[in-house]
Structure formats: structure tokens, C-alpha cells
Amino acid sequence: MKVLLSGYYGYGNFGDELMRLSMEDFLKKYRIDYIIALPKRVNKDSISRFNLLELIGATFDTDVLIYGGGGLLQDITSSKSFLYYISSIQISFLLNKPVILFGNSFGPIKKSLDRCLLNKTLKNEKIYIFARDLVSYRFAKRINKNTVLSCDPAVRFLSTIDTLPEKKYDLILVPRNIQNVDKYDILLKYFSNIIVCPAQNTDINIAKIVSKRLNADYFDNPDDVNSVLSYLLSSKFIISERFHPTVVGAYFGIPFISLENSKAERFFRKYTSRKEFFAKDMIDIYQKLKSVSENPLYLKAEMDKECDESFKKLYKVLIKIKSFGSLI
């Protein structure tokens, strides 16, 4: 069996690279050959995602397309990227190849045309859906019976970490690329030893500016997954405007607050009904710090179980495809 693995890989996004490492680890463990779609071809086992001929050729030469995690099918970030991912799936359908969406979320969708395209795509009998949050699961389940609730793929990589570093920072701040950088100044009232760490390349400049305002340490290479992880794990508290740093916090029991991130709220809804882990703005944070610090989420056992079950289901689907050439 041979897999075409795709996602938002190769762009210096901490969360997506975590998911990529997890997916590649799974495929290697079960000795499943794969080709990975990246911004540009780097070796014989990769293709340029923007080269249509390479994409069609790889789809033809493989047995199944797997989207390995992430909020790919939404048009809030970009309708252009949404259409790219939908088109890649449609190419697979045209070549009679099944598609697995593993650990994905769906929406938000602004444009009615994009919504129609998504519904039509998810209805196809050649697609199998592993939705990572309840909203996405319920939405997809109404459209396609081949839908299950799954883990976020990144958990598989987190489960390989045995030794945690000593706590070095009172707070790690993961900012988003915004204009009103002064909003972070309030953190100096509650934390003294701070590191600012961007989770993707688009946030590097804002992180540098914020670190200077807070007189904080600064790390500027989100491509270095292990270093970002190390900084997260060596911090006593996480405040993040990006999704996956909060997953790391919940997995290892590090107190965290997700700031202005609906993706995180959707994801954690299947684990807890508590609301204090989510804040709409920086002013809202101080009311939640004590509660979160005294009673943090610690979801390692639940996440490990869910992850193990999800990847076992994925393997069974791949075996079915290998044996019968379809999901039916």
C-alpha cells in the first residue's frame, strides 16, 4: 500500500509540523510507503503541492489520499487554500482513489459556494472522516455515515515524550500577528519571568515586538518543533492565541488560557465543560488565572486512549482499502 500524505506542512507552523511528525511516525511504524506533499519537492518521496502534474501523478501512483490533521477545510483564512484542498480531494475522486480526513476540523465557511462544495465533497462514498471536535463530527456525521470522532494527530507525538525539562519560565506567551501589541502589557502585573514564542512564521515579527515591550526572552524559530515544545514544557503557565500550544498544556497538565481562539473552544468541549480556560481578551484573563492555576486540565490519559483508538481505526480503514480497494 502507498499513501499520499497532505496537510498544511512545510510552512513553519508548530501545530501542523507536530501532526506531520505523528502521521509519518504512524506510517513508518506499519511500514506503509508514502509520498508527502510539501511547498516544494525535497526528495524522491515528496512532491510540490503546487505542481499539478506532480499532484496528479502522485495521486495516480498511490492507493489513498490522507489529509493528516488541521482546519484545512475552512475559508476564514483563505478561500484560495480551501479550494486547493477541495480540488485535491476531487482529483482523487476522479482517479477513483479513496480519501481519509484524519483529525480534521471543518469550518467556519463564509461563502455559500464554498459551503456547497464542502457538503458535496463530504457526501462522497469514497471519503472517510475522522473529525477531531464535536462540532465538526456532528456536522460531518449528518452528511456521511463514514464519520467518527477522533484525536488530534499531534497527540501521538506528544505521547513519545518521557522526560520533562525543569520549569524555567513563569509564562510562555504565544501571540498572534495583530496590531494592538499594547494589550499584552497587563501580563507584567501577574508574571515576571516571561518568554515569547511564536507558533508559526507569520507571528515572528509580532512576537519580537511583544518580547521587547515585556522585557521578555524571545524564541524566533517555530520551524524547530522540539525547541518550541521544550519552551512550552519548561513554562509554568501558557497563554496562547494559537491552538496547539494549548493541546500541549492540556496533555501535560500545564495551566493554560486560550486567547481568542474558537478552534480551541470547539476542541476541548469533548473533554470539559469548564469555561475558564478560554478568554476573549487580555482584560478577561486576570479573572481566570487563579482558577486555572489551582485546577489545570490534565488530559494525558484521556488523550492517549483516544489517540490509540483513532490510529487503530485508521489502520483498519487502510487495511480495508488495501483488501477491497474502497471503504465499503
N, C-alpha and C positions, 0 to 999 in steps of 0.2 A: 504494500500500500504506500501511496505517496500523497502528501498533503501540501496544498498551497496555503501558507500562513500569512495572514494580513492583519493590519491594525494601524494605529497611529504611531508607528515605530520609526525610530531613527531621527527624531526631531528634538532630542534633549528634554523630553518630558518624563520626569521621575516616575510617575504612576504608570505610564504606558510601557516604559522600559522594565519596570517590575513585572508587569503582566507578560511582556515578551520573554523575560528570563524564565518565568513559570511555565509558559507554553512550550518553550524549547526544551526545558528540563523534562516535561512530560513526554514529549515526542522522542527524545533521546532514550529515556528510560525504557520505553516499549519498542525501541528500535524501529520507529516509524520514519521513513525518509520524508524530507520536507524541503520545500523552497519557500523562502521568505521574501515578501515584497517590502522594499525599502525605498527611500527617496532616490537612491542611485544604486546600481549594481556594484557589489563589493567583492563577490567571488562567484564560483560556479553554482552555488546553492542559493543565490539571491537573484532578484530581478529588480529593475527600476519600475516602480509603481506607476510612473508617468509614461512609460513606453508601451503603447497599446499593443504592438506586435509581441513584445515580451510577455505582457499580461495574458494575451490570448493563448500564446504558445505554452505558458506555464499552466494555465487552466486546462488546456487540452491534454497535457502530459501528466497531470495529477488526477487523483480519484475524488478529491473533495476540497472545497474551499472552507477554511476555518477563519472566522474573524475572532481573534483572541482578546476579547475584553474591550471595555471602554464605551463611552457615549458617542459612538460613531454616527448613528442614525438619528441625527437632530440637525436642525437648520438655524439654531440660535447663533452658533459660532460662525457658520458659513453654509449657505445653500450650495455653494460650489462643491465643498467637501462632501456634503450629503449626497449630491448627485453622483459624485465619483464612486462612493461606496455602493450606492444602489445600482449603478451601471456595472460594477464589477460582479455583483451578485447576478444581474441579468445575463451577463456573458456566461457565467457558469450554467445558468438555466438553459441558455441556447445550445450549449455544448453537452447538455444532458448530465451535468455534474451536480451532485447534491451540495448543500451549503449548511454549515453549522455556525450559528452565532453563539459563541461561548462566553458567558459572563458579561453580556452586553446590557445596556440600558437603552430605552427608546424615548425620543422627545427631549425637550419640547419642540414642537413643529409649528412654525408660524404660517407658512404658506399652504393654501388649500391644495395646490398641485402636489407639493411635497408629501402632504398627508395622504393623498390618493395613491401616490407611488409607493409609500411605505406600506399601506394596507394591502395593496395588490401584491407586493413582494412577499409579505409575511404570510399571505394566504397560500402561496405555492406549496404543493405537497413535497417538493424536493428540499425544503428547508426545515431544520431542527433548531429550536430556540432554547437556550439556557439564559434566562433573564436574571440579573443579579439583584434586582429590587422588586418590591411588591407591586409598585405602580406599573412597571414595565411588564411584569409577569401577568398581571390581570388584564392588561391591555392586549398582550400577545395571545394569551390563552383564549380570549374571545374570538380570535381570528384563526388560530391554528392549534389543533389538539396536540401537536408535537412540541409542546412548551412545558418546561419545568423551571422551578425556582432554583437558582444556583448560587455558588460563591462568587466573590470577585477573584479572578485568576491570581492576583498578586499574593493572596494568602499562601499559596503553595510555596513561594519563595521565602516568605516570612517564617514558615514552619521549619526551614533549614537552619535558622539562627539559634545556636545553643547558648552562646556566651554573650552577655550584655555588658557594654562598657560602663565605667563609673560615671555617675552624674557630674557633669561639668558646668552646665548652664541652668539658670533658673527658668529660662524661657527660650524656646525657639519660635521665631515668627516667620511664617511662610506667607508673604504678601502677594497680592495680585497686581498686575500692571494697571494702575489707576493714576489719577491726577492729584487728588487731595491727600497728599502724604502726611499732612499735619495731624490727621486723625489718629495716627499711631502714637503720638506724644503722650497720651494718657497712660500708656503702659509703664512709663517710668515711675508712676505712683505705686505700682504693685510689684515690679520686678527690677532687679539691679544688674544681674549678670545675664545679658541677652545675646543671642546670635540670630542674625537674619539670614535666611537661606531660601533662595528661590527654588521652586519645584519644576520650572520649565524656563527655557531660554528667553521667552518673551517677557519674563518678570525680572531679568537680571538687573536692568538699569534702575527699576524702582526699588529693588532690594538694596542696591548700593546707596541710593539716596536716603532711604529709611535708616540704614545702619549708621550713617553719619549723623542723622538727626538724633538718634538714640544713643550715640556713642557706643555702639554695639559691635561685636565681632561680625564678620561677613564671609560667606562662602559663595563663590560665583560659578560653580561648575555643576549644574543639575544633571549633566550627562554622566557624572560619576555616581552611579546609583549607590554603591557601597559607602561612599563618603557621606552622602545625604542621609542614608539610613543611620550611619554612625552618629551624626549630629542629632538626629531625632531621638535616638535611643539614649544619648548622653544628656538629654534635657529633662528637667523635672516637670515641664508643662509645655504643651503645644497649642499655639493659636495659628490656625491655617485658613487661608482663603482658597486653598486647593484641596482636592478630595483625598488623595491617597495618604498624605501625612496623617489625616485623622484615622484612616484604617490602621496605620502603624500604631498610633496611640491606643486605639481600642484593643488591638491584638495583644499588645504588651502591657496593658493596664496603665499607660501613661495618661494623666489627666489632659484633656484636650477640649478646646472650643472651636467649632467650625463657624467661620465668619462669612455670612452672606453666600452660602453655598447650598442651593436646593438639592443638588446631587447627593450630598452627604445626608441631608434630612431624609430623602427618599430611601437611601441605602440602609440606614440604621433603624428605620421603622420596623424592620422584621426582627430586630433584637431587643428593642426597648421602646417604652412609651414616654420616657423622660425627655424633657424639652430643654434642660439647662445646658446641654452640650452644643446648642445652636444659638447664635446671636445675629441680630440684624445689623448691628453697628457696634462701634467700639465703646460707646457710652453704655450699651446694654451688657457689656462683658463683666463689669465690676460686680454686678448683682449675682453673677453666676460662678465667680471664681471659687468662693468658699465651698459651695455645694459640690462642684466638680472635683476640687482638690481632695475633699474628705471622702468622697464616694465615686471614684472614677469607674468608667466602664472597663471591664476586663473580660474580653470575649474570646480568648485563645481557645478554650475547649470547644465552644460552640462553632467557632470559625474553622477549626481543624476538622471537626466532624463533618461540617457542611462541605468543606473543600474536598475531603476524601471521597464523600459520596458523589459529588459533582464530577470529579475526574473519573471515577469508576463508571458513571453513566456515560460520560464522553467516550471512554474506551469501548463500552458496549455498542454505542452507536457506530463507531468506526469499524468494529468487527462486523456489524450487520451490513454496513456499506460494502466492506470487502467481500462478504459472502454472497450478498444478493444484489449489489450494485445500486441499492436505494435504501431509504429509511423505512419502507413499508414491510 
